[in-house]
Amino acid sequence: MKKLIIALMVLCFQSVHADVFTLAPFSGAGKGDPSDFLHPLDLWTEPVIMNGVASSLRICALETGLDISVEQIRGNYPDAKILKNGNSALIEFKDLDGGRKRIYLVELGGVYPVLQFSMDLPGKIPETPAWPKELPLPSDSTPLSTMEFPERKSTFGFFRTSLPADAALGSMTMQLNAEGWQTFGSHNNQATPSKGDVFINKNPLRIMTVSFSENGKGEVSGAVYTRPLK
């Protein structure tokens, strides 16, 4: 699930800069649905709600490697914005109605060397989402993005806080303990400025992970994820 969350964050919120390649303005160039162009093997599709906007995530496997896949898309969709970095590529196509289709390719190797994540997005995603009631949020914090997976009954939230990481974690721990959650195990990382904890609620049986990280500017961000255990 962690890889799925990362893919969704890239699909929904990563900027795709047009100066990665020399690109003409969007004009609908290219034929057919871009997510079908590379003849993918469908794995599964599931609904997802990002910042209150309903969409669906399609996950497929490709027989072609990353470099070849990107070159084929560039050849057929010359107006696509492409951001390629190491073993992954984020590609954006703009619809005539202002919506966007995003494809995220990740090279893993094997018989089907590339995973393809695709999603249709509106022209603009709300920047300040309503915070899910099932997720705790420290005081002095600002929600940045939320994702809900109705079929999994799981929820993810990402936020920024003005509190130090220790204080923010303590605030969330107090909230969760008051609601019947029990600390299951810390996953503080001594090698990086990050820390967090895992919590269990027995009624109903759910797990929640909370993590915080601090960048070089001293800014603290947090992520919280919860799902059922059965």
Contacts in CASP RR format, 6 or more apart in sequence:
PFRMAT RR
TARGET T0000
AUTHOR 0000-0000-0000
METHOD contacts of the structure
MODEL  1
MKKLIIALMVLCFQSVHADVFTLAPFSGAGKGDPSDFLHPLDLWTEPVIM
NGVASSLRICALETGLDISVEQIRGNYPDAKILKNGNSALIEFKDLDGGR
KRIYLVELGGVYPVLQFSMDLPGKIPETPAWPKELPLPSDSTPLSTMEFP
ERKSTFGFFRTSLPADAALGSMTMQLNAEGWQTFGSHNNQATPSKGDVFI
NKNPLRIMTVSFSENGKGEVSGAVYTRPLK
1 154 0 8 1.000
1 225 0 8 1.000
1 227 0 8 1.000
4 57 0 8 1.000
5 147 0 8 1.000
5 156 0 8 1.000
5 225 0 8 1.000
7 104 0 8 1.000
7 106 0 8 1.000
7 117 0 8 1.000
8 48 0 8 1.000
8 50 0 8 1.000
8 57 0 8 1.000
8 117 0 8 1.000
8 119 0 8 1.000
8 147 0 8 1.000
8 156 0 8 1.000
9 145 0 8 1.000
9 158 0 8 1.000
10 88 0 8 1.000
10 90 0 8 1.000
10 104 0 8 1.000
11 57 0 8 1.000
11 90 0 8 1.000
11 102 0 8 1.000
11 104 0 8 1.000
11 117 0 8 1.000
11 118 0 8 1.000
11 119 0 8 1.000
11 121 0 8 1.000
12 50 0 8 1.000
12 51 0 8 1.000
12 102 0 8 1.000
12 119 0 8 1.000
12 121 0 8 1.000
12 125 0 8 1.000
12 145 0 8 1.000
12 147 0 8 1.000
13 125 0 8 1.000
13 145 0 8 1.000
14 83 0 8 1.000
14 90 0 8 1.000
16 81 0 8 1.000
16 82 0 8 1.000
16 83 0 8 1.000
16 90 0 8 1.000
16 91 0 8 1.000
16 92 0 8 1.000
16 102 0 8 1.000
17 81 0 8 1.000
17 83 0 8 1.000
18 81 0 8 1.000
20 81 0 8 1.000
20 82 0 8 1.000
20 83 0 8 1.000
20 84 0 8 1.000
21 74 0 8 1.000
21 82 0 8 1.000
23 78 0 8 1.000
23 79 0 8 1.000
23 80 0 8 1.000
23 81 0 8 1.000
24 78 0 8 1.000
24 79 0 8 1.000
25 79 0 8 1.000
26 79 0 8 1.000
26 93 0 8 1.000
26 94 0 8 1.000
27 79 0 8 1.000
28 79 0 8 1.000
28 94 0 8 1.000
28 96 0 8 1.000
29 77 0 8 1.000
29 78 0 8 1.000
29 79 0 8 1.000
30 76 0 8 1.000
30 77 0 8 1.000
30 78 0 8 1.000
30 79 0 8 1.000
31 76 0 8 1.000
33 101 0 8 1.000
34 73 0 8 1.000
34 77 0 8 1.000
34 80 0 8 1.000
34 91 0 8 1.000
34 93 0 8 1.000
34 101 0 8 1.000
34 103 0 8 1.000
34 118 0 8 1.000
35 58 0 8 1.000
35 60 0 8 1.000
35 101 0 8 1.000
35 103 0 8 1.000
35 116 0 8 1.000
35 118 0 8 1.000
37 72 0 8 1.000
37 73 0 8 1.000
37 76 0 8 1.000
37 77 0 8 1.000
38 62 0 8 1.000
38 64 0 8 1.000
38 69 0 8 1.000
38 72 0 8 1.000
38 73 0 8 1.000
38 116 0 8 1.000
39 62 0 8 1.000
39 63 0 8 1.000
40 60 0 8 1.000
40 61 0 8 1.000
40 62 0 8 1.000
40 116 0 8 1.000
41 60 0 8 1.000
41 61 0 8 1.000
41 62 0 8 1.000
41 63 0 8 1.000
41 112 0 8 1.000
42 58 0 8 1.000
42 60 0 8 1.000
43 59 0 8 1.000
43 60 0 8 1.000
43 61 0 8 1.000
44 58 0 8 1.000
44 59 0 8 1.000
45 56 0 8 1.000
45 57 0 8 1.000
45 58 0 8 1.000
45 59 0 8 1.000
46 56 0 8 1.000
46 57 0 8 1.000
46 149 0 8 1.000
46 151 0 8 1.000
46 152 0 8 1.000
47 54 0 8 1.000
47 55 0 8 1.000
47 56 0 8 1.000
47 57 0 8 1.000
47 149 0 8 1.000
47 150 0 8 1.000
47 151 0 8 1.000
48 54 0 8 1.000
48 55 0 8 1.000
48 56 0 8 1.000
48 57 0 8 1.000
48 119 0 8 1.000
48 147 0 8 1.000
48 148 0 8 1.000
48 149 0 8 1.000
49 55 0 8 1.000
49 146 0 8 1.000
49 147 0 8 1.000
49 148 0 8 1.000
49 150 0 8 1.000
50 121 0 8 1.000
50 125 0 8 1.000
50 145 0 8 1.000
50 146 0 8 1.000
50 147 0 8 1.000
51 125 0 8 1.000
51 126 0 8 1.000
51 127 0 8 1.000
51 129 0 8 1.000
51 145 0 8 1.000
51 146 0 8 1.000
52 126 0 8 1.000
52 129 0 8 1.000
52 130 0 8 1.000
52 146 0 8 1.000
52 148 0 8 1.000
53 121 0 8 1.000
53 122 0 8 1.000
53 125 0 8 1.000
53 126 0 8 1.000
55 119 0 8 1.000
55 120 0 8 1.000
55 121 0 8 1.000
56 119 0 8 1.000
56 120 0 8 1.000
57 117 0 8 1.000
57 118 0 8 1.000
57 119 0 8 1.000
58 116 0 8 1.000
58 117 0 8 1.000
58 118 0 8 1.000
58 119 0 8 1.000
59 115 0 8 1.000
59 116 0 8 1.000
59 117 0 8 1.000
60 115 0 8 1.000
60 116 0 8 1.000
60 118 0 8 1.000
61 112 0 8 1.000
61 114 0 8 1.000
61 115 0 8 1.000
61 116 0 8 1.000
62 69 0 8 1.000
62 105 0 8 1.000
62 112 0 8 1.000
62 113 0 8 1.000
62 114 0 8 1.000
62 115 0 8 1.000
62 116 0 8 1.000
63 111 0 8 1.000
63 112 0 8 1.000
63 113 0 8 1.000
64 72 0 8 1.000
64 113 0 8 1.000
64 114 0 8 1.000
65 107 0 8 1.000
65 113 0 8 1.000
65 114 0 8 1.000
66 84 0 8 1.000
66 87 0 8 1.000
66 88 0 8 1.000
66 89 0 8 1.000
66 105 0 8 1.000
66 107 0 8 1.000
66 113 0 8 1.000
66 114 0 8 1.000
69 89 0 8 1.000
69 105 0 8 1.000
69 114 0 8 1.000
70 82 0 8 1.000
70 84 0 8 1.000
70 89 0 8 1.000
70 91 0 8 1.000
70 105 0 8 1.000
73 80 0 8 1.000
73 82 0 8 1.000
73 91 0 8 1.000
73 103 0 8 1.000
74 80 0 8 1.000
74 82 0 8 1.000
77 93 0 8 1.000
79 93 0 8 1.000
79 94 0 8 1.000
80 91 0 8 1.000
80 92 0 8 1.000
80 93 0 8 1.000
81 91 0 8 1.000
81 92 0 8 1.000
82 89 0 8 1.000
82 90 0 8 1.000
82 91 0 8 1.000
82 92 0 8 1.000
83 89 0 8 1.000
83 90 0 8 1.000
83 91 0 8 1.000
84 90 0 8 1.000
87 106 0 8 1.000
87 107 0 8 1.000
87 108 0 8 1.000
88 104 0 8 1.000
88 105 0 8 1.000
88 106 0 8 1.000
88 107 0 8 1.000
89 104 0 8 1.000
89 105 0 8 1.000
90 102 0 8 1.000
90 103 0 8 1.000
90 104 0 8 1.000
90 105 0 8 1.000
91 102 0 8 1.000
91 103 0 8 1.000
91 104 0 8 1.000
91 105 0 8 1.000
92 100 0 8 1.000
92 101 0 8 1.000
92 102 0 8 1.000
92 103 0 8 1.000
93 100 0 8 1.000
93 101 0 8 1.000
93 102 0 8 1.000
93 103 0 8 1.000
94 100 0 8 1.000
95 101 0 8 1.000
98 122 0 8 1.000
98 123 0 8 1.000
99 120 0 8 1.000
99 121 0 8 1.000
99 122 0 8 1.000
99 123 0 8 1.000
100 120 0 8 1.000
100 121 0 8 1.000
100 122 0 8 1.000
100 123 0 8 1.000
101 118 0 8 1.000
101 119 0 8 1.000
101 120 0 8 1.000
101 121 0 8 1.000
102 118 0 8 1.000
102 119 0 8 1.000
102 121 0 8 1.000
103 116 0 8 1.000
103 117 0 8 1.000
103 118 0 8 1.000
104 116 0 8 1.000
104 117 0 8 1.000
104 118 0 8 1.000
105 114 0 8 1.000
105 115 0 8 1.000
105 116 0 8 1.000
105 117 0 8 1.000
106 114 0 8 1.000
106 115 0 8 1.000
106 117 0 8 1.000
107 113 0 8 1.000
107 114 0 8 1.000
108 114 0 8 1.000
108 115 0 8 1.000
128 142 0 8 1.000
128 143 0 8 1.000
129 143 0 8 1.000
129 144 0 8 1.000
129 145 0 8 1.000
129 146 0 8 1.000
130 143 0 8 1.000
130 146 0 8 1.000
131 137 0 8 1.000
131 143 0 8 1.000
131 146 0 8 1.000
131 157 0 8 1.000
131 159 0 8 1.000
132 146 0 8 1.000
132 148 0 8 1.000
132 155 0 8 1.000
132 157 0 8 1.000
134 155 0 8 1.000
134 226 0 8 1.000
135 146 0 8 1.000
135 155 0 8 1.000
135 157 0 8 1.000
135 224 0 8 1.000
135 226 0 8 1.000
136 172 0 8 1.000
136 175 0 8 1.000
136 176 0 8 1.000
136 210 0 8 1.000
136 224 0 8 1.000
137 143 0 8 1.000
137 159 0 8 1.000
137 172 0 8 1.000
138 159 0 8 1.000
138 161 0 8 1.000
138 163 0 8 1.000
138 167 0 8 1.000
138 168 0 8 1.000
138 171 0 8 1.000
138 172 0 8 1.000
139 163 0 8 1.000
139 171 0 8 1.000
140 161 0 8 1.000
140 162 0 8 1.000
140 163 0 8 1.000
141 159 0 8 1.000
141 160 0 8 1.000
141 161 0 8 1.000
141 162 0 8 1.000
141 163 0 8 1.000
141 168 0 8 1.000
142 159 0 8 1.000
142 160 0 8 1.000
142 161 0 8 1.000
143 157 0 8 1.000
143 158 0 8 1.000
143 159 0 8 1.000
144 157 0 8 1.000
144 158 0 8 1.000
144 159 0 8 1.000
144 160 0 8 1.000
144 221 0 8 1.000
145 157 0 8 1.000
145 158 0 8 1.000
146 155 0 8 1.000
146 156 0 8 1.000
146 157 0 8 1.000
146 158 0 8 1.000
147 155 0 8 1.000
147 156 0 8 1.000
147 157 0 8 1.000
148 154 0 8 1.000
148 155 0 8 1.000
148 156 0 8 1.000
149 155 0 8 1.000
149 156 0 8 1.000
152 227 0 8 1.000
153 227 0 8 1.000
153 228 0 8 1.000
154 225 0 8 1.000
154 226 0 8 1.000
154 227 0 8 1.000
154 228 0 8 1.000
155 225 0 8 1.000
155 226 0 8 1.000
155 227 0 8 1.000
156 223 0 8 1.000
156 224 0 8 1.000
156 225 0 8 1.000
157 223 0 8 1.000
157 224 0 8 1.000
157 225 0 8 1.000
158 221 0 8 1.000
158 222 0 8 1.000
158 223 0 8 1.000
159 221 0 8 1.000
159 222 0 8 1.000
159 223 0 8 1.000
159 224 0 8 1.000
160 219 0 8 1.000
160 220 0 8 1.000
160 221 0 8 1.000
160 222 0 8 1.000
161 168 0 8 1.000
161 212 0 8 1.000
161 220 0 8 1.000
161 221 0 8 1.000
161 222 0 8 1.000
162 220 0 8 1.000
163 171 0 8 1.000
163 220 0 8 1.000
164 220 0 8 1.000
165 193 0 8 1.000
165 194 0 8 1.000
165 195 0 8 1.000
165 212 0 8 1.000
165 213 0 8 1.000
165 214 0 8 1.000
165 220 0 8 1.000
166 195 0 8 1.000
168 212 0 8 1.000
168 220 0 8 1.000
168 222 0 8 1.000
169 195 0 8 1.000
169 196 0 8 1.000
169 197 0 8 1.000
169 210 0 8 1.000
169 212 0 8 1.000
172 210 0 8 1.000
172 224 0 8 1.000
173 183 0 8 1.000
173 197 0 8 1.000
176 199 0 8 1.000
176 208 0 8 1.000
177 183 0 8 1.000
179 201 0 8 1.000
180 201 0 8 1.000
181 199 0 8 1.000
181 200 0 8 1.000
181 201 0 8 1.000
181 208 0 8 1.000
182 199 0 8 1.000
182 200 0 8 1.000
182 201 0 8 1.000
182 202 0 8 1.000
183 197 0 8 1.000
183 198 0 8 1.000
183 199 0 8 1.000
184 197 0 8 1.000
184 198 0 8 1.000
184 199 0 8 1.000
184 200 0 8 1.000
184 207 0 8 1.000
185 197 0 8 1.000
185 198 0 8 1.000
186 195 0 8 1.000
186 196 0 8 1.000
186 197 0 8 1.000
186 198 0 8 1.000
187 195 0 8 1.000
187 196 0 8 1.000
187 197 0 8 1.000
187 198 0 8 1.000
187 209 0 8 1.000
187 211 0 8 1.000
188 194 0 8 1.000
188 195 0 8 1.000
188 196 0 8 1.000
189 195 0 8 1.000
192 213 0 8 1.000
193 213 0 8 1.000
193 214 0 8 1.000
193 216 0 8 1.000
194 211 0 8 1.000
194 212 0 8 1.000
194 213 0 8 1.000
194 214 0 8 1.000
195 211 0 8 1.000
195 212 0 8 1.000
196 209 0 8 1.000
196 210 0 8 1.000
196 211 0 8 1.000
196 212 0 8 1.000
197 209 0 8 1.000
197 210 0 8 1.000
198 207 0 8 1.000
198 208 0 8 1.000
198 209 0 8 1.000
198 210 0 8 1.000
199 207 0 8 1.000
199 208 0 8 1.000
199 209 0 8 1.000
199 210 0 8 1.000
200 206 0 8 1.000
200 207 0 8 1.000
200 208 0 8 1.000
200 229 0 8 1.000
201 207 0 8 1.000
201 208 0 8 1.000
204 228 0 8 1.000
205 228 0 8 1.000
205 229 0 8 1.000
205 230 0 8 1.000
206 226 0 8 1.000
206 227 0 8 1.000
206 228 0 8 1.000
206 229 0 8 1.000
207 226 0 8 1.000
207 227 0 8 1.000
207 229 0 8 1.000
208 224 0 8 1.000
208 225 0 8 1.000
208 226 0 8 1.000
209 224 0 8 1.000
209 225 0 8 1.000
209 226 0 8 1.000
210 222 0 8 1.000
210 223 0 8 1.000
210 224 0 8 1.000
211 222 0 8 1.000
211 223 0 8 1.000
211 224 0 8 1.000
212 220 0 8 1.000
212 221 0 8 1.000
212 222 0 8 1.000
212 223 0 8 1.000
213 220 0 8 1.000
213 221 0 8 1.000
213 222 0 8 1.000
214 220 0 8 1.000
214 221 0 8 1.000
215 221 0 8 1.000
END
